[in-house]
Amino acid sequence: MIDTQTQEIIYNATNAFWNDHVANEAFRDITRGKEIGHRIADFVDDRTTANLLRESALTAKFECNKKGQKILRSMGDIWIKSNGIYNPVNIKTGVETDKSPNIVSLTKLLKRLLGHQIDSYYLLIVKFIKSQQYQPRLYFFDLLDYLDFTNFDLGPGQMMLQEKKFYEYADSGQKPPKLSLHDKVDKCVAIMHDAYERLLKNRKTRIDELTKQISKFKKANDFTVNQKGLFFHG
């Protein structure tokens, strides 16, 4: 895990950087118009990462393969050293929207935990609030402490943050109860089992509906093509 002092350095360095840069012409250009959320994601990710790499009080690196090549789809946009280990930090951004952004593959997260490769998974969210101009609001936390604020669908396999619920809780100053790492792993497994049960239930419902349609189809005396609702062009 990242110790308290290092967390403060990360938070303060990122907060200072974006408070200085929201008035920057490059930032103002990219936030003009509609649907800015997608446009600013890589912009904020790249600059936040570069700023942390420059911070002399931090030891920050990228995850690499055996050949020393940067892993492009690492679970951490940047890895921060603390307590003798490198800890993954996933940088996310957004504007005043309440969505459920993808965070991380639950399978990958569990494999890293069970393989003793990590003991935390941090999110550094740079959220921009519009007043006269955009202002940054930061959230920096270990996702394993906030699993109650996630959704998970076994189809895409991604954990998603319940933004509205999380921001309301975090902005109120509340803190989640302290859990052991074993308890956090148990919660991850329970989330996966729940998703598996929902998947089976949904698939059974679809099969039951299809079975009814097949039965109705076979009981019909004749077969007549009905193309109502179809459209053709050319």
N, C-alpha and C positions, 0 to 999 in steps of 0.2 A: 504494500500500500504506500501511498504518497504521504509523507509526514506533514503535519500542520504547517510548519514553516515553509516548506516547498510549495504547498498548495497556495499559500498567501503570495508567494513570489509569482507563481503562474497567473493567479487572478489579477494581481496588481499590475503586472507587466502587460497583460492583455487588455485590461480596462484602460490603462493609460494610453496604450497604442491606439485603440479605437476612438477614444474621446478626442484624440488629436486628429484622427484621419476621417471622421465623418464629414468634415468640411472640405476634405480634399476633392479636387475636381474629378479625379478618376472615380471616386466613390459616388459623387453626385451624378456623374454620367450614367453609371450602371444602375442607379436607383430611380432613374426617370422612366415614366411609362408604367405599363401594367405588367403583372406576372413577374415581379422582380425577384421573388424568392429563389427561383431556379438560377437566375442570372448571377446572383451574388454568392451562391453557395461556394463555387470553386474560388472566386475572388477572395472571399473572407477566409476560407480554408488555407489557401496558399500564403496569404499575408500573415495570418495568425501563426502558422507554423514557422515561417521565416523569422518572425519576431521572437518566438520562443527559442529558436536555435541561436539567435544572437545574444540572448540573455546570459551574461557571464556567470550569474549565480546558479544556473541550471546546467545539468548534464543531460542533453536531449539528443536523441538519435532516431533514425528510421530503422525499421525491421528489414533485414536483408536475408538472402538465401546463402547457401554455402559458398557461392562464388563471389559473395560481397555485393550482389546486385540488389537494389532496392525492390522490395515486394510491393507491387502497385496496389494490391487489394488486401493489404494488411488490416487486421482488426483495429489497429491504432494508427491514426494519421501521423502521430509522433509518439515516441516512447520516452518517458521521463524517469531518470534514475533517482531512486530514493530508498533508503533502508537496504542498500546493497543490491537492489534488483531494478530492472527496467519495467515500468508500468505503462500499459497502453492508454492513450488519451485520444478519444474520438472527437473531432471538432465538428460542431454542427452550427448552422446559422438559420435565421428566419426573421420574418417581419411580423406584423400584427395579424397573424392567422392562427387558427386552432385546428391543427391537423394531427395526423398520427405518423410522423416520419419514421422510416426504417432506421434502426440503430445498429443491430449486429445479428448475425446468425446465432440462434440459441445453441445449435449443435456445436458450432465452432467455439462459442463461449464455454460450454460445458467441457469440451475436450481439453481446452487449455487449462481449465480449473482442475479437472480430474488428473491431468498430466503433470500437475504441480508446476506449470509454467507461469501462471499468474495467480494473484490472490485478490484482484480488483479489476474494475473496468470503468474508467472515468469518461464522463462526457463534459466537454467544455462548450457550452452553448453561448453563442454571441447573438443575442436577439436585439433587433433594432426597433425602437418605439418612435413613432412619428409625432412630433409636436410642431414647432416651426421648422425644424429640420430633424433628421433621424438622430436618435441618441442610443448608445449601446446599453444593454442591460445583460449582465453576465450571470451564468449559472454554471458552477463547477462542482461536480459531485460524483461519487462512486455509484454507478447504476445498481450494483448489488444491494445497496441500501434502499433503493427505490423501486424494487420489483413490482410493488403493488400499483405502480403508475405505468405499467406496460401492458400491451396487448401482444398476443402471439397467434399466428396462423400457421399451421403445419404445412400448408401448401407452399407459400414462398419461403417459409422457414425463418423469417425475420422477426425479431422483437421490434415493437413499435412503441414510441413514447406517447402516452395520453397527455398531450400538451396542455390542454385547458385544466385538467385535473391537477397535473404536476405544478403548473405555474401558480395556481391558486394556493396550493399547499406551501410551496416554497416561499411565495411572497408574504404569506402569513407569519413566517418566521418559525414554523413548526419543524421539528426534526423527527425522523423515523426512529423507532426503537433499535437499540444495538443488538445485532445478531452475530452469532459465531459464523465462521466460514462454512462449517458443516450445515448450519441452518439455511444459509444462503443457497448452497448447492441443492438442498432439499426443496427449496422454493422453486428453483429453476426446473428441477425434475417434475415437480407437481404441475408447473405451468405447461410443460411438454405433454404430460399424461392427459391433462384436461383438454389440450388441443387435439390430441389423438382421439379421445372419446367423442369430441364434437365432430371430428372428421368422419368417423365411422357412422355416427348418427345421421349426418347430412347425406352421406353416400347411400345409406339404407333408405332414407326418405326419397332420394332420386330414383333408386331402383324400384321402390314400391310404386311411385308415380308412373314410371315407364311400364311396369307390369300391368297396371290398370289400363294404360293406353293400348297396349298390345292386345289385352283381352277384348277391349271395345272394338278394336280394329278387326279382330277375327270374327266377332259376332255380326258384323255388317254383312248384309246380303250381297251387296255389290261394291265395287270399287270405283269411285268417281274422283277424278282429279279436281281439286279446288285450289286455284291459285290466287284467291282473294288475299290482298295484302302484299303480293309480290309486285315488283316494279322492274321494267326493262327499258333499256336505252340503246340506241344505235341502229 
